[in-house]
Amino acid sequence: MEWFDAFEELMTSIDRYVDEHGAPPHEVAVSPQLYAWLSDIRRESSALSGEEAGDLAVIPTSHGPVRLVIDEALTAFEIVPS
């Protein structure tokens, strides 16, 4: 799986959670590697747009902001909304 696919999978897992529970997850657990990648991408995107990166532990989604947490027990591409 490529990193770009991981970002898409993160959003898909949030959408699936909303479909099943009727509300967005309180948080989404990801591996340290995926968290670092998502943070890097958001920093780069903010720098390119001239905006401040903001809280990197919160990811904006179409369902509102969702907190990302690191779970050291997860493999590189596991995503666990709760």
Secondary structure in CASP SS format (residue, H / E / C, confidence):
PFRMAT SS
TARGET T0000
AUTHOR 0000-0000-0000
METHOD secondary structure of the structure
MODEL  1
M C 1.00
E C 1.00
W H 1.00
F H 1.00
D H 1.00
A H 1.00
F H 1.00
E H 1.00
E H 1.00
L H 1.00
M H 1.00
T H 1.00
S H 1.00
I H 1.00
D H 1.00
R H 1.00
Y H 1.00
V H 1.00
D H 1.00
E H 1.00
H H 1.00
G C 1.00
A C 1.00
P C 1.00
P C 1.00
H C 1.00
E E 1.00
V E 1.00
A E 1.00
V E 1.00
S C 1.00
P H 1.00
Q H 1.00
L H 1.00
Y H 1.00
A H 1.00
W H 1.00
L H 1.00
S H 1.00
D H 1.00
I H 1.00
R H 1.00
R H 1.00
E H 1.00
S H 1.00
S H 1.00
A H 1.00
L H 1.00
S H 1.00
G C 1.00
E C 1.00
E C 1.00
A C 1.00
G C 1.00
D C 1.00
L C 1.00
A C 1.00
V E 1.00
I E 1.00
P C 1.00
T C 1.00
S C 1.00
H C 1.00
G C 1.00
P C 1.00
V E 1.00
R E 1.00
L E 1.00
V E 1.00
I E 1.00
D C 1.00
E C 1.00
A C 1.00
L C 1.00
T C 1.00
A C 1.00
F C 1.00
E C 1.00
I E 1.00
V E 1.00
P E 1.00
S C 1.00
END
